[in-house]
Amino acid sequence: MLYPTSVRWLPGPPGPRGDLPACHHAVVDDGPTMSATKITRRALFGALGACSLAACHAPGQDPSPSPSPGGSTPAPSASGSPAEVPGGASLELWADDSRYPSDWTAALSRLAAQQAPPLQVQVNTTNQLAASLLERFAAGDPPAVVANGGSDQLGVGLLAEQLADLSPILTSTTPDGAMLGRVLRPGTTDAGMVGGVLRQLPYLFTVHGLWYSSSLFEQHHWSAPSTWPELLALGEKAAREEIHLFCWGRETATAYLRMCLASAVKQGGDEVRRALDQLEPKAWSQPEVQSSLKAMHEAVRAGHVKPGGSQRSWASALPAWTQDRSVLMVSSGSWLTAQAAPAPDFGLSLVPDPSVDATPALGHSALHAMPEENYLVARQSDDPAAGRALVLDAFDRSAALRFAQTNQVIPTRTDALPPAPGPVLTRQLALVKAAGKAVFGWRFIDHHGTNHDHQALWNAFLEGRMDVATLTRESQRISDLVASDPQQSRYPVR
């Protein structure tokens, strides 16, 4: 059976704002240090409210790689100072609430209302962003801002031309007075590039891996595995204690797809990742991918994966791990801390994904970690300039610091890292440091909106209803379908 991509509609034409003249902002070149003029929040409103949303671009001196094509030197606007807009602008924010508690949205709304000019934010949270918003994008009536994430996040591959260029906010000041582009982690803007334009801006640097209870491991004198043979051997030991190796919920089946791909990339190196990310014709048949999938299939056949996950939500599956301790490990990203909320004596910890064998090309410490949880601003919303301003507010240092501290995650704003991180965040930072340059990620599943298609495959695979050959064939078919779709936008793969 062919699993078509989840999003198969033709994006609508640009709105009337697309015909407005381009805007520019001034740049001061101080020689080797090159500092761009800071754009205030009020100026951001005025300058962007009267410019083409497609043509606005970051200055050539931007601290991050230029998100827009073209090399012309930006010039001051004709008026000399950007026009101001009336206060009290109102806009919609939609946010995923499947990974992180949604209380941060209320705090952001309050912050936005206190700025000049103030914003009135209507907040909507859901665990089904794509299901809720795709029709609105297709109809030309999208919300201004989307905090995109979760298993049902919007695939920007077909939405790129409907998303505003976010590069102007890189030279704008956050509420605490910092120029945003100066305080972002390296690679943050690269992860938001689509077709040479900054269409999304990641808020967090997510660390992926295998999560476990250190106290349970200590109780049984077990060591965390670093290879698939060690992982399968651990599964046998756990089975003797009536403990399953893994569990999942219907919406998180692809967490184990992620683990298998990370294992393959660690084993074979960047060429394995590039083949998958570039949707190459035989990417899923690469030896390292096949070895990892076969190892996962062996775990399923041996009974190491708790059955019935396709009939359970992730919320109902988690207690088997966090409370009953009848499950040993789960594959997830760093949002798991917020989702699981285990007791302090659980000893939540994580290790990098296993390599296929003891000689991985990238080394055992190689880590799947990347900028994620992206902010999007819709070009055809009522006020894209206000949308950009809200994204800028979200990157306020206090707001980002509070989010990172509450959820024990790494923010993409470098100076918003908690000064006294808890054990879980400390562990993530240690893994990132140990990995060095061997930190990797990919975008092809989320970008092209095919997570649901892979979920269907992996729910069957984890239940033991699909073999590796079928999984390989159908996974490749999904990639081939996207690769042949001229409507799908591309992103740089390095």
N, C-alpha and C positions, 0 to 999 in steps of 0.2 A: 504494500500500500504506500502511495506517495503522501508524505506529510507536507502540505504546502505551507509556505510561510504564513505566520499569523496575521500579517498586515498586507492586504492585497488591494489597496485602493489608490487611485490617482490623486495626488495632492492638488488642491485647488489653486487657481491663479493668484499671484500676489495682489494684495489689497491696494487701495489708492495711495497709501503712504510710499509704495515702491517707486512712484514717479516723482517724488520730491527731490530737490537738489541735494547734493552731497554736503556734508559738514566736515569741518576740520578743526583741530585745536593746535595751539602753539606749542613748540618744543624749544627748549633751551639746551644747546650743546655745550657742555662744559669741558670738552676735550675727553681725555681718557675715562673720566668718571661718568659722563653722559647722564645727567639727571633730567627727566621729563617734568614739565610744568604740572603741578598737581591740579586736578580738576575737582572742584567742590561738588557736593551732592546737588546743590541748587543749580550750579552751572551745568551739571550733567543733564538735569531736567530740560533746561532751556536749549542747550546745544543739540541734544538728541531729539527733542520734540519737533524740530524743524529740519530734520535731515533724512536722507534716504536710509532706511534700515538695512538695505543691502550694501550700500556704499560706505557707510561709516567704518573707519578702520583705525587700528592702533598706529601711533607714530612709529617711524622706523627705528627710533631709539628705545623702543619698549624693552624692558628687562627680560621679557620672555620672547621666544621665537615669534616673529610676526604672524598673526593669525590670518591676515588677509593678503591676497595677491597684489602685485603692483609695488613699485618702488618709488613713487613720487613723494616729494617732501611735503608734509602737511603744512598748511598755512593758517594764520589766524582767521577767524570768521570775519566777514565784511563789517559787521556792526562793532567789532572791537570787544564786545562783551556779550555773552549769550543772553538771550531773552529769558526772563523769569516766567514761570507759570503759576497760576493761582494755587494756593494751598488746598488741602482737602481732597486730593485725587483719590479715587477709589479703584481697587483692582482685586482680582481673584488670585489666590494662591492654592494650588492643589499639591498635596504632599503624600508620599507613601507612608503608611503607618504600620507596615508589616515587620519592619526591622527595628525601628526605634520608636519609643513612646512619642506621641504627638504633642506633648506639652511644650516643646520648643517653639511650635508655631505660634502659640499665644504670646510667648516672650518676644518673638520677632515682631508680631503685630504691635505690641506695646512700644517696642523700640522704634519702629517705623513711624508711629503716630507722634513720637516726640522729636522727630527730625525736622529740618527746614528745607523745603516745604514738607508738611506732614503727609503721610499716606494712611488711608483707611483700608485695611486688608480684610477681605472676606476669605476665611480659611476653610478648606475642605480637605479632609483626610480619608484615605481609602487604601485597601490592600490590592486594588484592581485599577491601577491607573490607566492602562491601555483600554480596558473594557469601558471605562468611564469617559475617556477623553478622545478616542480616535474619531468618533463620529463628529465631535465638535470641531476638531481640526479639519476634517474633510468638508464640513459645512462652512468653514471660514469664520467660526465663532469660538476660538480657543480661549482658555484662561490666559491671563498675562504671564504668570510664572508657574512652573512645575518643578517641584523638588523630586526628581526622577530617581526611582530605585525600586527594589523589591523584585519578586519573581514575575510580576505582571507590569514591569516598567515599559514605558514607551520606547519602541525601537526608532532611533532617530534616522536610520538609513533612508526611510521614505519621507521623513519630516524635515530634512535638513533645510530645504529652501523656505520652509515656513517658520524657521527659527531665526531670531535676531542675532546679529554679530555682537558678541559680548566683549570684544577687545577694547572698546572705549572705556570700560570700567577699570581696566588694568592701570590706567593713568589717572584714575579718580581716587578721592580719599574716602576711606571708611569713616564711620561716625567717630572713631577714636583718633582720626587724623593721619592714618598711615596710607601711603600710596599702595593700593592693593597689589600691583604687579611686583612690588619690591619684597613682599612678605609671603609669597607663595612658594611651596616646596618645588624644587626642580622637577620638571616633567609634568606639572599640573596642567599647564596650558596645552602641552603636546597631547594630553589625553582628551582634550576637548575639541581638537581640530577635526573638521569634516570638510573635505574639498577645499582646503586652504583657508578656511574661516573658523573662528572660534565660536562654535554653535552651542557649546555646553561648558560649564565650569564646575569641576569636581570640588566637593566640600570636604571629603574625607580620603585618607590614604588607608585602604582596606587591606588587612593582612589575612590571608587564607591559609588553612591548614587543617590538621586533625586535632580536635579538642577532646580533652579527657579529664578525669578526676585524679589529681595527683595523690590524694589520700587513698583512693581505691587501689591505685598502682602500688603504693607503699605497703598497703595491707597485704597484698599478695606477692610482694617482692618482684614485681614486673618492671621491665624497662620499656620506655617508649620506642617503637620501631622506627627504623630509617629506610628499610627496603621492603618490597612486597613479600619476599620469603619470611622475613622477620614478622611482618604483619599477619600473615597466614598462620605462622607458628603460634603467635599470640592468640589468634582466634581459637586454636585448638585448646590452649591452656584455659582460656575463658569459658569455652564450652563445658569443660569439666567442672566448672563452678556454676554452670547454668546461667552463663552470661553471654549474650550475643555481642558480636564484635561491633556491628553498626545498626542504626535504625534511621528511618526517614519518614517524612509526611508527604502527601501527594504533591504539594507545591514545592517541595525541596528535593525531589528525586535527582534533579540535575546537579545538586551539590556533589554527587558521586561521579557524575560526568566530569565536573570540574577537577575533582581529585585525580581521576584517571588521566586527564589531559596534562595536568601539572606534573604527574609522575612521568609521562612520556617526554615532556619538554626537559625535565631535569636529566633524564637518561640520554636523550639524543641531542640536546642543545637547541640553539636558537633556530636552526633550520627547520626543526619539527614544528615549532611555534609559528614561524612565518608561513609555512605551507598551510596550516589550519587557518590562520588569520587572513590569508590572501585567497582562501576558498579554492585552493588548487585541486585539480581533478581527482587525484589519488591521495589526498591528505589523510583520510581516515584509514588508509591501508598501510601507512608507514609502520615499519616493524615495531618501533617503540610504542606507538599507539595500540597496535594489536596486542603486544605483550601485556600492557597495562589493562586493557579490556579483558583479556583472558584471565588475568589474575583476579580481577573483580568477579568474573563469572565463576571462578573456582570458589571464591568466598560464598557466593550465593548458593552454589550446588552443595557446599559443605554444611549449609545451614547456619552460617555465621551472621547472616543478615536477618534481623527480626522481620518476619513476614507480615503482610497486611498493611504496609505503609501506604499503598495506593488507595486504601479505604479510610485513612486517617488524615486529619489535618496535622500540620507540624506542631501546633500548640498541644494537641492531644497525644502526640508521639513523644514529646520532650520529657514528660515525667518518668518514663521508663529509664531514662538516662540520669536525670537530675535528682529524682526522689527514690525510685525503686532500685537504682543501680544495677539493673538487669541488662544494661547496654554499656559497652566499654568506651566507645569513641563515636564522635560524629564529625562529618566533614562540613565546614562552614567558614564564613568570613567573620570578621571581628564584631559584627553586629550581634553575634551570639551572646555576648555578655549581657546585652540589654534584653534579649529574648528569654534567655534561660533563667537568669536571676537565681542561681543556686545558693544554697546555704554556705556560710563562710567556711565550714569544715569540709566542703566539697573539694576545695583546692583546684579551682578551674585553671587549666593550663593548656598549652598547645605545642605541637611540633610541626615542622614542615611536612609536606606530603611525601610519601615514600618514593624512592627511586625504584626502577625495575629490578636492578641488582646492585652489587656493591661497587660498581665502577661507573657512576653517572658522569656524563660529560660536564655538567655544570657544578658538580659537587653535592654532597649531602646537605649542605647548609643553604643551597639555592632555595629561593622563596617565591611563591606566587603572591605578589602584593602590588597594588596599583591604585591610582586615584579613581574614585568612584563616587556614587551618590551625587549626581550632576544636577545643577540648576539649569533650566531652560527658560528662555523668554520668547513668547510667540510674536512674530512680526505682525500678525493680523489682529492682535488683541486691541482693545480700545486705547491703550496707552503704553506702548512698548518702552518709552523712556521711563515711566514710573516703574515698570517691571525691572528694568536695569537697576534703578535706584534701590529697589527692594533687595535684589541680589547683593548689592554693595552693602546694604545694612546687615544682611545675614553674615557677612564676613567681618563684622565688628569684632574686635579682639575679645571683649568680654563675652559676647554671644558664642563665639567659636570655642573659647576656653570653657565656658559652662557646659556646652554640648560634649566636648571631649572628656571633661572630668566626670560628668554624669554617666556617660556611656562607655568610658574607658577605651577610647578610640584615638587614632592619630589624625589630627586635623591637617588640611592642606595649607592652612595658615601657620607658618613656622613658629611665630611667637605666641601661638595660642596653645602650645603644648602644656599640660598641667605641670607645675613645678614639683609637685609631689605625687607622681602617678601611682596608682594602685598596682597590685601584683600582676594583674592581667595585662595592663598597659605596659608595665615594665618588661614583661615577657615579650610582647610584640616588638618593642623597641630593641630589645636584645637580639631578636631574630633578624630584624632588618639590618642591624649593625653587623651581625655575623655573616649575613649573606653578601655584604659588600656590593659589588657590581652584578652579582648573580641574582638580581631581583627581576622578575618577569611578569608579564600579563598579556592578555589578548582581549579583543573587543568584539569579535565577529558574531557571537551569539546575541548579546544584548543590543549591539548596534543595529543589527538587521532584524531584531524582533522575533527571533526563532526559538526563544526559550520554551514556549508552550509546546512547540513541535517536538523538541528534544525531551520535554517532560513526558509526553505520551510514550515515547520509546523507552525512557528510563524507568518509568513506573512498571512497564511490562518486564523489562530486563531484571530489575531488582526483585520482582516477584517470581522469577524463574520461568517466565513465559516467552522468553526470546533468547536466541543464541547470539554469539558474537558475530557470526557471518551476517545474520539479518540486521543486527544493530549497525554494523559497519555499512552495509548497503543503504539502509534508510538514512543514516546520518550523512553519508556522502550525497544522497539525493537531495537532502535539504540544502546543503552547501551549493550543489550544482544549480539548483533552482534560483537561489539568491544571486549567484555569480552571473547567471544569464539574464537577470532582470535589469534593464537599462535605467529603471527608475531608482534603483538603490544607489545611494551616494557612497563614496569610498573615503577612507581615512588612511593616513600614512602608516605603513608597517615597516619597522626598522629591524 
